[in-house]
Amino acid sequence: MTTIEQAQAQVDQWIKTVGVRYFSELTNMAILTEEVGELARLMARTYGDQSFKGKEADDTIADELADVLWVLICIANQTRVNLTEAFARNLEKKSTRDASRHQDNSKLR
C-alpha cells in the first residue's frame, strides 16, 4: 500500500520525468475542477436519476477518484503542502470541533 507521502513523491517523479514539468497552479486548479465534474457526472448516473449514454458507462468511479487525487497531489506538491501533515491537522481539528456535533444532530437519525 502506498502512503500519501509516497504518492506525493511518485507524482513528483512522474511529472519531472514523463510530464516534463507541472502545469501552472491555476491550470491545475482548473483541471481539478474538470476532474471533479467528471466524477460528479458519473455519480449522478450511477447513484442519481440520470442515465448513461454511449461509452460513458465504461468510466469507473475508482478511475475518476484517482484522477481527482492525482491533480490534488500535483497542487499540493506545487504549493509545498505535505498532505500527510495537513490531513493529520485537519483530522485533529474536526475531532475537536465536531466531537459531539454529529451525534447531537437530529437530522442524522
C-alpha positions, 0 to 999 in steps of 0.5 A: 500500500502506498502512503500519501507521502509516497504518492506525493513523491511518485507524482513528483517523479512522474511529472519531472520525468514523463510530464516534463514539468507541472502545469501552472497552479491555476491550470491545475486548479482548473483541471481539478475542477474538470476532474471533479465534474467528471466524477460528479457526472458519473455519480449522478448516473450511477447513484442519481436519476440520470442515465448513461449514454454511449461509452460513458458507462465504461468510466469507473468511479475508482478511475475518476477518484484517482484522477481527482487525487492525482491533480490534488497531489500535483497542487499540493506538491506545487504549493509545498503542502505535505498532505500527510501533515495537513490531513493529520491537522485537519483530522485533529481539528474536526475531532475537536470541533465536531466531537459531539456535533454529529451525534447531537444532530437530529437530522442524522437519525 
